[in-house]
Amino acid sequence: MEDAPWKKTLLWILAAACLLPWVSPPVALAAGIVFALIVGRTDAKRAAMIQKYLLQGSVVGLGFGIHFDAVIKAGSTGVVLTAGTLVATVGLGLLLARWLGVEPVIGRLIATGTAICGGSAIAAMGPVLGAQPRDMSVSLGCVFVLNAVALFVFPAIGHAVHLSPEQFGYWAAIAIHDTSSVVGAAARYSAESLAIAVPVKLARALWILPMVAVAAVLVRKPGSKATIPWFILFFVAASAVASFVPAGAALYPWLVAAAKGGLAVTLFLIGASLSPSMLQSVGWRPFAQGIGLWLVVSAVSLGVICAWS
């Protein structure tokens, strides 16, 4: 059944309203969730496509506001911690999936999504594992709900335990699944946290390719291909341009402001994609795996960061 025109119109009017400077990322996400629960999902395919490319463009735009030296420092400092947490998270995720009786493909997808970068990792890993549409829907639904929770909960916890902006940036990049929620939570905490969280998270996202390559060998799926996250390289390029091309200094703040507005719209569309049927399709076992794994990763990474800093 085709969506009612008024629903589509209302969706895009509200999405455009999220570009207003006083609409913060959490408010945008909450507005999207309220829209989905009251009005229902609408224009889902178009919204998903716009959401995907708008997020990537917004991340690139944020690069114009982060000095290149900070990008290099954040990416290199987190390499050892990133590698360790990836291996540990995937291993623990697979153990939890087996213990809880989660279907193998769904368990692997949730473990990978938690370890790397949520929906992007799941989308890349799905074809390699031979995931069916239901497997993808359940895994993405689980990760999506946890992302929505993280955007609100993480800044509150950070303030409660008195994390420095640098500590929170690393924690958000490691323990929150999707790039959109990492950016939203870090931006809500402080500008300094955002400057740390974005490059560290994008450095983690680069691990999609070796992770998919390993999976392709283990499950014997020759010819499987991963989606290359080119926007990560464009983010680095944007940071380099802003740092070493002073002629555009007057333009860069406007690009950053546009990127933040694009992020708010992205989060609204993510919230608007939620539906009761999505929550019902997840079931309690994958949710238990996702929540248990997420809590362990969040607690352990927070303890390591506090002890390390």
N, C-alpha and C positions, 0 to 999 in steps of 0.2 A: 504494500500500500504506500502510495506517495505521500510524503509529508505535506501537511497543510502549509500554504504559502505564508500565512501569518506567523507560523512558528519559525520558518526560515528567516523571515524579515526581522523578527525579534532577536533571534540568535545573533545576526550580524550587526544589528544596532548595538546590542550590549557588548559584543566583541569590540566594536569601534570605540565604545565609551571607555574601554579599558586603556586606551591610549592617553587618556587624561592624566596629567602628571601626579595627581593626588591619589590615583588608584594603585595601591601597592600589590605586589605579587600574591600575598595571602588573601587579600580582598578579592582579587580577580579569580583565584581558584575557588574560593568559597562561593562567589557569585555563579560560577559555572556549575558547581555541584547543586546549588539551589535551583538553578534553571533546569538541570537534568531531572531532578526529583519532582519538580512541579509541572514543568511543560513536557519533559521527556526528550529523548535524543532526537535530533533532527538534522538533516543535511549532513549525515555522518561521514560519507565518503569525501565530500569536498572539505569538510572541517578537518578530517584526518590528514589530507594532503597539504592543506595550508598550514596546519599545526606543525607538520614535519619540517617543511622548508622555512617557515617563519622562525622556528627554534634555531635552526642552523644559521640563518642570517643574523639573528639576534646575538648569538654567541660570537660570530665574526665581528659584529659591530662593537661588542664589549671590548674586543681586542684593542680598539683605538683609545681606550681609556686605561690600559694597563701597560706599564713600561716594560720594554723588552727584557731588561735585566731581571725584573721580577718573574717573568715567565720562565726564563732559563733557570733561575734559582729554585723556584717552586717545583718545576718539573724534575730537576736533577736531585733535589733534596729528598723527594718522595719515592725515588726509584726502588731502593731496597725495601722500604715499608710496603710499597705497592706490590712488588713481586711476592713478598711473604704473605700478605693478606689475601692475594688472589688465590694462591695455592691452598692456603688454610681454609678459605671460605668455600671453595669448590669442594674440597674434601669433606668438610663438615656437612655441607649441604647434601652431598650424596649419601652420607651416613644417616642423616635425619630422614631423607626420603625413603631409604630402605626400612628404617625402624618404624616409620609411620605408615608404610604401605602405600606410598604415593606412586602412581604410575611412572615407570622409568623415564620416559621422554619428558614428562612434565617436571619431574624431580630434577633432571639435568638442566632444563631450561631455567627453572627458578634459581638453582645454584649458580648458574652462569650469569643470570641477570643481576643477582645480588652481588656477585664478585666484581663485575665490571661496570656496566652502565645501563642496567635495567632493560627497557624496551628495545634499545638499539642492539644490545648483545643478544637478546632473545630473537629478534628479527633476523640477525645474521646467523645464529646457531640453528634455528628451526629447520631450514632446508637440509643442513648437514645431518641432522638427527632423524630426518624423515618425519618431522612433526606434522600432524594433521591439524586442520583449522581449529578443532576443539582444543587440542593441546596448546596451541598458540593463544587462544582466547583465555583459557584458564590461567596460563602463566602470566600473560600481560595483565589480566584483571587483578591477580594477586599483587604484582609489583606496583600497579597503578595505585591501588588503595594504600599501600604502605608509603608510597611517595607523597600522597596527599596528607597523610598523618605527619610525615617527617617535616614537611614545610611549616607546620604550625608548632610541632613539639620541639624540634631541635634548637631553635633560637631560645626558647624558654628554658630548656635544660642548660644551654650554654651560659646564659645569664645567671642561672641558679647556682652553678658550680664555679662561676667567675672565670670562664675561659677567656684568654686573651684573643684578640682578633685573629692572630696567626694560628693559634691552637684550634679555634673554631673552624677556620678555613680548611685546615687539614682534616679535621674530623668530619665535616660535612662532605668533603670530596671522597672520603673513604667509606663512610657509613650510609650515605643516601644513594639510592639507586640511579635515578635518571638525572641527566644534566640539567633539565629544566628546574627540578626541585632543588638541586644543589645550588644553582645560581640564585633562585628565589630565596632560599634560606640564608645563604651567605650575604646577599644584598640587604636582607632585612637586619642582619646582625651588624655589619659595618662595611664600609668601602674597603678597608684593609683585608677583611675576611674574603671579600669577593675577589680581590687581586690574587689571593692565595688559592682559593677553591677552584677557580676556573681552570688555570693551567694544570693543576694536579689532577682534576677530574678528566681533562682532555688527554693527559698523559696516560691515565688508566684506560681510556677508551681505545687507545692504540693497541692495547693487548687483545682486542677483539680478533685481530688477524691471526696471531700465533695460536690463540685459543681455538679458533675455528679450524686451523690447519691441523692441530693435534687431534681434535675431535674427528676430523675427516679421516685421519689415519686409523684411529681406534675403532670407528664404526664401519670402516671399509666402504666409504661412499665416494669413489673417485669421480672427479668432475664437479664436485660441490664448490660453490663459490661464495665468498663473503662480500658484503657491501663495504667498500673502502670509505672510511669517514673523512672525505676530503676537506670538510669544513674545519677540521682541526688544524690543518696546514694553513688554511686561509686565516684562521684566528691568529696564528703565530705571525703570519705575514702582515696582518693589520697592526699588531703590536709593534713590529719592526718599523713599519711605515710611520706610525705615530711617534716613535722614538727618534728616528733618524731623518725624518723629512719635516723640518720645522715650518716649511712654507704652508702646510695645511693646518697649522695650529688653531686657526679660527673655526675650522670645519669639524675637527675631531670631537669636541664636546657635543655638537649637534648629532653626530653619528652615534655617540654613546647614549644620548637621551632617546634617540629613535630605537636603539637596541633594547633599552629598558622597557619602552612602551610595547615593543614587539614581544618581549618576554611575558608581559602581563596578559596580552592577547592570547599567547600560547597557553598559558596556565588556565585562562578562562575556557578555552576550547577543550583542554584536557579534562577539566571539571565537567563540562557539558557533555562529555562522552560517557560519563558514568551512567549506569542504569541498574535497577534492581535485578534484572535478569543476569547481568554480568556478575554481580555479587553471588547470586545463587549458583551460577555455573562453576565458580571456583571450588566450592565445597570446603569442608573443614580440614581435610588432610593436607592439601597444598597450602592452605592458609596457615596451618600449624607449622609446616615446614618453613614457609616464608617468614613468619613472625619469629619463630625460634631462632632461625639463622640470623635474622636481622638484629635481634636483641643481643645475641652473642657477639656479632661483629661490632655493633655499636659500643657495647660495654668494654670489650677488649681493646678496641682501637682508641677509645677515650682514655683508658688507663695507660696505654703505651704512650700516647701523645703527651699526656700530663707528666709522665715520668721522664720522657725524652726531652721535653722542652725546658 
